Amino acid sequence: MIIVDKKGSPFEVNSFRSWDYPCLVAMYDAFVPKGSFQGMPPVVEEVRHKWIKGLVNVGENFLAWQEGKVIGHVVILPDFQKRDAEYLIFVSQAARGKGVGKALTDAAIGKVKDLRLKKVWLTVDAYNFRGIKLYKKAGFEMRREGSSMTERVMEMNMD
């Protein structure tokens, strides 16, 4: 699906395909800052590549593309026993604030609905004001503190 960002430049959001893997790795290898929240994306290249493989093998992944490069990635990690999913999103610095995160989030929420899960949740740093604004606009609500003083858990009920 082609989308025009807030600056008037086109980008598209697609489901991950196996041949997209090298471009996804390239985005994370160039990602700044690495490891700043919960150690993600991992700083060490070998660990980072293993982490990416785990996400694409276990989750439902969507990529944002612009000019042949991946500029954003969202993944939901479903737990079918609990009927929920964890949500993770990363948007390259140059693509932030342009609507890429919203488009990726919309794709992920659509997949959660398709899978008939009851809720989707995420953890966010309390000082990630841009992320929190995006999540609230999408329908996530603050629920509780996470495992650290600055970590918060947000949830969206699908009922």
C-alpha positions in Angstrom: 0.0 0.0 0.0 1.5 3.4 -1.0 1.2 6.2 1.5 2.4 9.8 1.3 4.2 11.0 4.4 3.7 14.3 6.1 6.5 15.8 3.9 4.8 14.6 0.7 7.2 11.7 0.0 5.7 8.3 -0.8 6.4 5.2 1.2 4.8 1.8 1.4 3.9 -0.7 4.1 4.0 -4.4 3.3 4.0 -7.7 5.1 7.5 -9.1 5.6 8.7 -11.6 3.0 11.7 -13.8 3.4 13.7 -12.0 0.7 13.2 -8.7 2.6 15.5 -10.0 5.4 18.8 -8.4 4.1 17.1 -5.0 3.9 15.6 -5.4 7.4 19.1 -6.2 8.8 20.5 -3.2 7.0 17.9 -0.9 8.7 18.8 -2.3 12.1 22.6 -2.2 11.4 22.2 1.6 10.6 19.7 2.2 13.4 20.6 4.9 16.0 20.6 4.6 19.0 21.1 0.9 19.5 20.3 -0.6 22.9 18.8 2.5 24.4 15.6 0.9 25.7 15.5 -2.7 27.1 18.7 -3.3 25.1 16.9 -3.1 21.7 17.9 -3.2 19.1 21.0 -5.1 20.4 24.3 -3.3 20.1 26.4 -6.4 19.2 26.0 -7.3 15.6 25.8 -11.1 16.1 23.2 -10.7 18.9 21.3 -8.2 16.8 21.1 -10.5 13.8 19.9 -13.4 16.0 17.3 -11.1 17.6 16.0 -10.0 14.1 15.8 -13.7 13.0 13.8 -14.5 16.1 11.3 -11.7 15.4 10.7 -12.7 11.8 10.5 -16.4 12.7 8.0 -16.0 15.6 6.1 -12.7 14.9 3.8 -11.1 12.3 6.0 -8.5 10.7 5.4 -5.4 8.6 8.0 -3.2 6.9 7.8 0.4 5.8 9.8 1.1 2.6 11.0 4.2 1.0 13.3 4.4 -2.1 14.1 0.7 -1.8 15.2 0.9 1.8 13.4 -0.3 5.0 12.6 2.7 7.1 10.5 1.1 9.7 9.5 -2.3 11.2 6.7 -3.4 13.4 6.1 -6.9 14.8 3.4 -8.4 16.9 4.4 -11.5 18.9 1.1 -13.4 19.4 0.5 -15.6 22.4 -2.5 -17.7 21.3 -3.0 -19.2 24.7 -3.4 -15.8 26.4 -5.1 -14.4 23.2 -2.8 -11.4 23.2 0.2 -10.1 21.4 3.3 -8.0 22.3 3.9 -5.1 19.9 7.3 -3.7 19.0 8.1 -0.9 16.5 11.2 0.7 15.3 11.3 3.6 12.8 14.6 5.0 11.5 15.5 8.4 12.8 15.2 10.1 9.4 11.6 8.8 9.0 10.2 9.7 12.4 7.5 12.3 12.7 6.2 11.7 9.2 3.4 9.2 9.7 5.5 6.0 9.2 4.9 4.8 12.7 1.2 5.4 12.4 1.0 3.4 9.1 3.0 0.5 10.7 0.9 0.6 13.8 -2.3 0.5 11.7 -1.0 -2.6 9.9 -0.1 -4.3 13.1 -3.5 -3.6 14.8 -5.2 -4.9 11.7 -3.3 -8.2 12.0 -4.2 -8.4 15.7 -7.9 -8.1 14.7 -7.5 -10.7 11.9 -6.0 -13.1 14.5 -8.9 -12.4 16.8 -6.7 -11.7 19.7 -8.2 -9.9 22.8 -5.5 -7.4 23.4 -2.1 -6.1 22.3 0.4 -4.6 24.7 3.8 -2.9 24.7 6.4 -1.5 27.0 7.6 2.1 26.5 10.1 4.3 28.2 8.2 7.0 30.2 10.3 9.7 28.5 9.5 8.5 25.0 6.9 11.2 24.5 6.7 10.8 20.7 6.1 7.1 21.0 3.5 7.5 23.8 1.6 10.1 21.7 1.5 7.6 18.8 0.4 4.8 21.0 -2.4 6.8 22.6 -3.6 8.0 19.2 -3.8 4.4 18.1 -5.9 3.5 21.1 -3.3 2.1 23.6 -3.8 3.1 27.3 -1.3 3.3 30.2 -1.8 0.3 32.5 1.1 0.0 34.9 4.7 0.5 35.5 7.0 -2.0 33.8 10.0 -3.8 35.3 12.0 -0.5 35.8 11.2 2.9 37.2 11.0 4.5 33.7 9.2 1.6 31.9 5.5 1.7 31.3 3.1 -0.9 30.0 0.4 0.2 27.6 -2.5 -2.0 26.3 -5.2 -1.9 23.8 -8.2 -4.1 24.3 -9.7 -5.4 21.1 -13.3 -6.0 22.4 
